[in-house]
Amino acid sequence: MTNQKMPDYYTIHAAVAGEAWAVAKVVECYQEEIDRQATVRKRQPDGTVKEVIDEDMRQHIAMKLIEALPTFPLEELEKQGRK
């Protein structure tokens, strides 16, 4: 991962609660990593290899992130913030 910024506590809390704007912001924050994970190498008819983003895989990864949001351990994040 490159220098991506983790969403702030308020955004994470809202995303865990299912707020659409917050879920979209979390997915946007991790979009670069999602794209990296969904990148595949495809051989072209001329024999060269091209890296492309597999859109189905990208959507699958984003959906897995969204599905996992309600189980995010907010308590651990709150403990870290109090230190």
C-alpha positions in Angstrom: 0.0 0.0 0.0 1.1 3.5 -0.7 0.6 6.5 1.6 -3.2 6.1 2.0 -4.8 7.8 4.9 -7.0 5.8 7.2 -10.4 7.3 7.6 -11.0 9.3 10.8 -12.8 7.7 13.8 -16.0 9.6 13.1 -16.1 8.2 9.6 -15.3 4.7 10.7 -18.0 4.8 13.4 -20.6 6.1 10.9 -19.6 3.4 8.4 -19.9 0.6 11.0 -23.4 2.0 11.7 -24.2 1.7 8.0 -24.2 5.4 7.0 -24.0 5.4 3.2 -21.8 8.5 3.0 -19.3 6.9 5.4 -19.3 3.5 3.7 -18.5 5.3 0.4 -15.7 7.3 2.0 -14.1 4.2 3.5 -14.3 2.4 0.1 -12.8 5.5 -1.6 -10.0 5.6 0.9 -9.0 2.0 0.1 -9.7 2.2 -3.6 -6.0 2.3 -4.6 -5.4 -0.9 -2.7 -8.6 -2.5 -4.0 -7.4 -1.7 -7.6 -4.0 -3.1 -6.9 -5.4 -6.4 -5.5 -7.8 -6.7 -8.5 -5.0 -6.1 -11.1 -4.4 -9.2 -13.3 -2.0 -9.9 -16.1 -3.7 -10.7 -19.5 -1.9 -12.0 -22.5 -2.7 -10.0 -25.6 -3.2 -11.6 -29.1 0.3 -10.3 -30.1 1.9 -12.2 -27.2 2.5 -9.2 -24.9 1.2 -9.1 -21.4 -0.9 -6.2 -20.1 -1.9 -5.5 -16.6 -5.6 -4.6 -16.3 -8.0 -4.2 -13.4 -10.5 -7.1 -13.4 -13.8 -5.2 -12.7 -15.6 -8.2 -11.3 -12.8 -8.8 -8.9 -12.7 -5.2 -7.9 -16.4 -5.1 -7.2 -16.0 -8.4 -5.2 -13.2 -7.0 -3.0 -15.2 -3.7 -2.4 -18.3 -5.7 -1.4 -16.2 -7.8 1.0 -14.9 -4.6 2.6 -18.5 -3.3 2.9 -19.7 -6.6 4.3 -16.9 -6.6 6.9 -17.6 -3.0 8.2 -20.2 -3.9 10.8 -17.7 -6.2 12.5 -15.0 -3.6 12.7 -13.6 -3.6 16.3 -14.4 0.0 17.3 -13.5 -0.8 20.9 -9.8 -1.4 19.9 -9.7 1.9 17.9 -11.2 3.7 20.9 -8.6 2.3 23.3 -5.8 3.4 20.9 -7.2 6.9 20.8 -7.1 7.1 24.7 -3.4 6.3 24.9 
